[in-house]
Amino acid sequence: MGKIEEFDLPEELYYFEEGRSWAKIESDGRVRVGLSDIAVKMASDIIFIRLKPKNATVVQGKGFGTMESSKWVGPLKSPVAGTIVESNDSLTKNPANIVKDPYGEGWAVVIQPTNLEEDLKNLLHNTEQLTTWAKKERENLQNK
């Protein structure tokens, strides 16, 4: 686990700054997606999650689902474009899983990407990018 500021940001993942989501490229080329530790800490208590169903098309920067927390209601923004091939239905029954284990049991969807190489250009991955992002988000969190 990569600890930057007070956030856990595993180095092997890619991060979509705007959506505060993460992407993990699986060995078969599919992309597992979830919410970063930053998103979880910003949201506080997560009350409700609805995910798009299998075979739904998603666009980078657009919603793969919606979330309601004690501080925010809105879309969960996808880090990559493609088709959802799997949804973590346990999140809809127990949204607290995303808080307890955002990079494990708290994953949200698996996407078959349509343009992964291009999408990756818009994601954060290296330590310098992640450090800058984490510092900015820490300030945002402190100002709330």
C-alpha positions as a Markdown table, in Angstrom:
| # | Residue | x | y | z |
|---|---|---|---|---|
| 1 | Met | 0.0 | 0.0 | 0.0 |
| 2 | Gly | 1.3 | 3.5 | -0.8 |
| 3 | Lys | 0.6 | 5.9 | 2.0 |
| 4 | Ile | 0.6 | 9.5 | 0.8 |
| 5 | Glu | -0.5 | 12.1 | 3.3 |
| 6 | Glu | -3.2 | 10.3 | 5.3 |
| 7 | Phe | -4.5 | 8.4 | 2.2 |
| 8 | Asp | -3.8 | 4.8 | 1.1 |
| 9 | Leu | -3.1 | 5.0 | -2.6 |
| 10 | Pro | -1.7 | 1.6 | -3.8 |
| 11 | Glu | 1.0 | 2.3 | -6.4 |
| 12 | Glu | -0.2 | -0.4 | -8.8 |
| 13 | Leu | -3.5 | 1.4 | -9.4 |
| 14 | Tyr | -4.4 | 4.2 | -11.7 |
| 15 | Tyr | -6.6 | 7.1 | -10.3 |
| 16 | Phe | -9.2 | 9.3 | -11.9 |
| 17 | Glu | -8.7 | 12.6 | -10.1 |
| 18 | Glu | -12.1 | 14.1 | -11.1 |
| 19 | Gly | -14.1 | 11.1 | -9.9 |
| 20 | Arg | -11.7 | 10.1 | -7.1 |
| 21 | Ser | -12.0 | 6.6 | -8.5 |
| 22 | Trp | -9.3 | 3.9 | -9.1 |
| 23 | Ala | -8.7 | 1.5 | -11.9 |
| 24 | Lys | -6.8 | -1.8 | -11.7 |
| 25 | Ile | -5.8 | -3.5 | -15.0 |
| 26 | Glu | -6.5 | -7.2 | -14.6 |
| 27 | Ser | -4.4 | -9.9 | -16.3 |
| 28 | Asp | -7.1 | -10.5 | -18.9 |
| 29 | Gly | -7.2 | -6.8 | -19.9 |
| 30 | Arg | -10.4 | -6.0 | -18.0 |
| 31 | Val | -10.4 | -3.1 | -15.6 |
| 32 | Arg | -11.6 | -3.4 | -12.0 |
| 33 | Val | -13.0 | 0.0 | -10.7 |
| 34 | Gly | -13.8 | 1.4 | -7.3 |
| 35 | Leu | -13.6 | 4.5 | -5.1 |
| 36 | Ser | -10.3 | 5.6 | -3.7 |
| 37 | Asp | -9.5 | 6.1 | -0.1 |
| 38 | Ile | -9.7 | 9.8 | -0.8 |
| 39 | Ala | -13.3 | 9.5 | -2.0 |
| 40 | Val | -14.2 | 7.4 | 1.0 |
| 41 | Lys | -12.8 | 9.9 | 3.4 |
| 42 | Met | -14.4 | 12.8 | 1.6 |
| 43 | Ala | -17.8 | 11.1 | 1.6 |
| 44 | Ser | -17.8 | 10.1 | 5.2 |
| 45 | Asp | -20.7 | 7.7 | 5.9 |
| 46 | Ile | -21.9 | 6.0 | 2.7 |
| 47 | Ile | -25.6 | 5.3 | 3.0 |
| 48 | Phe | -26.6 | 4.0 | -0.5 |
| 49 | Ile | -24.9 | 2.8 | -3.7 |
| 50 | Arg | -26.5 | 1.9 | -7.0 |
| 51 | Leu | -24.4 | 0.5 | -9.8 |
| 52 | Lys | -25.2 | 0.2 | -13.5 |
| 53 | Pro | -26.0 | -3.3 | -14.5 |
| 54 | Lys | -23.9 | -5.8 | -16.5 |
| 55 | Asn | -23.7 | -4.9 | -20.2 |
| 56 | Ala | -24.2 | -1.2 | -19.5 |
| 57 | Thr | -21.9 | 1.1 | -21.5 |
| 58 | Val | -19.8 | 3.7 | -19.6 |
| 59 | Val | -17.8 | 6.6 | -20.7 |
| 60 | Gln | -14.7 | 7.9 | -19.0 |
| 61 | Gly | -15.7 | 10.7 | -16.6 |
| 62 | Lys | -19.4 | 9.7 | -16.7 |
| 63 | Gly | -21.3 | 7.7 | -14.1 |
| 64 | Phe | -21.0 | 3.9 | -13.5 |
| 65 | Gly | -23.4 | 4.3 | -10.6 |
| 66 | Thr | -24.6 | 6.7 | -8.0 |
| 67 | Met | -23.8 | 7.1 | -4.3 |
| 68 | Glu | -25.4 | 8.8 | -1.4 |
| 69 | Ser | -23.4 | 9.7 | 1.7 |
| 70 | Ser | -24.0 | 11.9 | 4.7 |
| 71 | Lys | -22.2 | 14.7 | 2.9 |
| 72 | Trp | -22.9 | 14.1 | -0.8 |
| 73 | Val | -25.2 | 12.6 | -3.5 |
| 74 | Gly | -24.1 | 12.1 | -7.0 |
| 75 | Pro | -22.5 | 10.0 | -9.8 |
| 76 | Leu | -19.6 | 7.6 | -9.4 |
| 77 | Lys | -17.4 | 8.6 | -12.3 |
| 78 | Ser | -15.7 | 6.0 | -14.4 |
| 79 | Pro | -11.9 | 6.1 | -14.9 |
| 80 | Val | -12.3 | 4.2 | -18.2 |
| 81 | Ala | -14.7 | 3.8 | -21.1 |
| 82 | Gly | -16.2 | 0.4 | -22.0 |
| 83 | Thr | -18.8 | -2.1 | -21.0 |
| 84 | Ile | -19.6 | -3.3 | -17.5 |
| 85 | Val | -19.0 | -7.1 | -17.4 |
| 86 | Glu | -19.5 | -7.5 | -13.6 |
| 87 | Ser | -21.0 | -5.4 | -10.8 |
| 88 | Asn | -20.3 | -5.9 | -7.1 |
| 89 | Asp | -23.9 | -6.4 | -5.9 |
| 90 | Ser | -22.8 | -6.8 | -2.3 |
| 91 | Leu | -22.2 | -3.0 | -2.3 |
| 92 | Thr | -25.8 | -2.3 | -2.8 |
| 93 | Lys | -26.7 | -4.4 | 0.2 |
| 94 | Asn | -23.8 | -3.3 | 2.3 |
| 95 | Pro | -22.3 | 0.0 | 1.1 |
| 96 | Ala | -20.1 | 0.1 | 4.2 |
| 97 | Asn | -17.8 | -2.4 | 2.5 |
| 98 | Ile | -16.5 | 0.4 | 0.3 |
| 99 | Val | -15.5 | 2.3 | 3.5 |
| 100 | Lys | -13.9 | -0.8 | 5.2 |
| 101 | Asp | -12.0 | -2.1 | 2.2 |
| 102 | Pro | -12.1 | 0.3 | -0.8 |
| 103 | Tyr | -9.5 | -1.7 | -2.7 |
| 104 | Gly | -10.7 | -5.2 | -1.9 |
| 105 | Glu | -14.3 | -6.1 | -1.0 |
| 106 | Gly | -15.3 | -2.5 | -1.8 |
| 107 | Trp | -14.6 | -2.7 | -5.6 |
| 108 | Ala | -17.6 | -1.6 | -7.7 |
| 109 | Val | -17.5 | -2.8 | -11.3 |
| 110 | Val | -15.4 | -4.6 | -13.8 |
| 111 | Ile | -15.2 | -3.0 | -17.2 |
| 112 | Gln | -14.2 | -4.4 | -20.6 |
| 113 | Pro | -12.4 | -1.2 | -21.8 |
| 114 | Thr | -12.9 | 0.1 | -25.3 |
| 115 | Asn | -9.9 | 2.5 | -25.5 |
| 116 | Leu | -7.7 | 1.8 | -22.5 |
| 117 | Glu | -4.5 | 3.2 | -23.9 |
| 118 | Glu | -6.1 | 6.6 | -24.4 |
| 119 | Asp | -8.0 | 6.5 | -21.1 |
| 120 | Leu | -4.8 | 5.8 | -19.1 |
| 121 | Lys | -3.3 | 9.1 | -20.4 |
| 122 | Asn | -6.0 | 10.9 | -18.3 |
| 123 | Leu | -5.3 | 9.0 | -15.1 |
| 124 | Leu | -2.8 | 9.6 | -12.3 |
| 125 | His | -0.2 | 6.8 | -11.7 |
| 126 | Asn | 3.2 | 8.0 | -10.7 |
| 127 | Thr | 4.3 | 9.1 | -7.2 |
| 128 | Glu | 4.7 | 12.7 | -8.1 |
| 129 | Gln | 1.2 | 13.0 | -9.5 |
| 130 | Leu | -0.3 | 11.1 | -6.6 |
| 131 | Thr | 1.5 | 13.2 | -4.0 |
| 132 | Thr | 0.3 | 16.5 | -5.6 |
| 133 | Trp | -3.3 | 15.1 | -5.7 |
| 134 | Ala | -3.2 | 13.9 | -2.1 |
| 135 | Lys | -2.0 | 17.2 | -0.8 |
| 136 | Lys | -4.7 | 19.1 | -2.7 |
| 137 | Glu | -7.4 | 16.7 | -1.4 |
| 138 | Arg | -6.1 | 16.9 | 2.2 |
| 139 | Glu | -6.6 | 20.7 | 2.0 |
| 140 | Asn | -10.1 | 20.1 | 0.6 |
| 141 | Leu | -10.9 | 17.7 | 3.4 |
| 142 | Gln | -9.6 | 20.1 | 6.1 |
| 143 | Asn | -11.7 | 23.0 | 4.6 |
| 144 | Lys | -15.0 | 21.0 | 4.9 |
